[in-house]
Amino acid sequence: MCGIIGYAGKAGAEKFLLQGLKKLEYRGYDSAGIAVLDEDEMQVVKCQGTLDELENRLRQKSLRGYLGIGHTRWATHGVPSDDNSHPHQDCQGRFALVHNGIIENYQSLKAELQAAGHSFCSETDTEVLVHLLEEVHQGDMIAALRELQEKLAGSYALAVVDNREPEKIYALRQASPLVIGLGEQENYLASDMPALLNATRKFHILEDGELAVLKEDEISIFSAAGEEIEADIFQADWDAEMVKKQGYEHFMLKEIYEQPTVVRRLLAAYLDRDQVKLPEVAEIWGDEIDRVLITACGTAYYSGLVGRHILEELANLPVEVEISSELRYKKNFLDENSLTLVMSQSGETADTLAALKLARSRGSRVLALTNTIGSSIAREADAVVDLKAGPEIAVASTKAYSAMLTALYLTGLKLGELRATLPERELLTYRRELLKLPEKITAALNRVEDSCREAADYLKNHSSMFFIGRNLDYSLALEGALKLKEISYLHAEAYPAGELKHGTLALVEEGVPVIAIFTRRGLVSKTLSNVKEVKARGGRVIAIATAGTIEDKEEFDQFIELPACNELWAGVLTVLPLQLLAYHTAHNLNCSIDKPRNLAKSVTVE
Ligand code: F6R
């Protein structure tokens, strides 16, 4: 959600900033801008639109200079427009500032600043920051930023440059991510690591309240308490190749096809024939724990819904799943006898982070399943399982979902082992089956690709459709509908199959697509009855089923068959055609697949 980039070095800043913003574009893409200092001349170019628009402007007016900051925006306060784009400047044009997050008290601050004579040219909360800086700055930027910190409420990662100190970038983080990259005779700043992998793999991740000063040959970090501290440098195990499309037309397709590798990598790390390793789960476990809460948002939440079935079945524990943004509004029964599983690809989702903090404040132990080690969620949790999916660039999450399911399968087995709910022979069978999953995922992708294209040709002509299933299949249906909505902009709704007849069936008429999911043999006859109800009203039914689940395929207009699989692990196969259906439908409709309208990766605002 909004991307920040910064460069201090000996090469042209403009080029570096533009390249970095391209890598960050998935965090927001409704407007962009950069500020580059040429000695004491502050040059700012910004505009509404994608980065191509900014590049066009810079072709007409290229910026000289070796230090600068940039921003790609996902609008919160104020429509996408040239004026609302970042960087923002103070009345004198001395400072330029970019920001990610939300300043909750900006209205009162703005009123005070206007009363003091500052004139504003945008509707953003961010502009308040730069005028406030102008107001309090007495010649010492660090002191001024600390004063800002005291006055601000909300979340912010910000970078600021001053034309009187043209060799420095100042950065400050409070509840929004910001990383510093270290280079040879140059240093960098970004909202996340993938943006900088072309330049470095050495990072310091800013903690809340930390302030940094970057120069081309030096970085200084100051703790929240104001003391200068040593940078805590670590080497990322991601590399620049991972953030390229590698011949695929879209990142989403590349990431769909990466799923066998991702699941293989996870299993190699956490499982062998004799045991589920996962020491993180063993460490956090205590015999007094008698229930689990899973909390997450969006796709991660839907993986949690599948996880509930798995954990309940394998570990024989009551499991609740709650959308993170709702958790605080409900009575919860979290305490030291509960374990909270927090799931997040980015590790920065503000709602999920708030849920994590709530769980901890109630005494619950927190296990995070995240794809971003070093993220806020990873650092706040008591223990962390690294999802090892590699950088996910497409806004629509695919490989992280499969990684989450796999991690949940493994967690379920580990808890089953710790609670002695599973006999050793059963555990052995499960472990063997899991080790075969990567091959099955590859086989499934090969098997369903063509039929998904065919189904997508039909779906593209329909403005509304339904996904149905029972039990675990309903959890999968929810993910199928979300994927389709977010990238193809067609309306899709998921329903427990048995629930259609209680109202929604009224919307089914001639030709309305209904995608029915079947992975559980025991539920087939019941879901089939619901399919018949749809057919009787003229609906067109596309089945997605694991081999051996359904014998009579006559009922269906199209049948997409997956390799046979233990019902427990079928989710990781079933999601593949759901992702491909969404992808090909969006492709048919010429949608912006990797960067769907109105959305952004890493949702760092509540
Ligand atoms: C949908 C999607 C979102 C995210 C959600 C949580 O395709 O990507 O629904 O799943 O915003 O994000 P993370 O997992 O980063 O917490």
Residues whose N, C-alpha, C, O or C-beta is under 5 A from the ligand:
A	BS01	F6R	C297 G298 T299 A300 M343 S344 Q345 S346 G347 T349 V395 A396 S397 V603
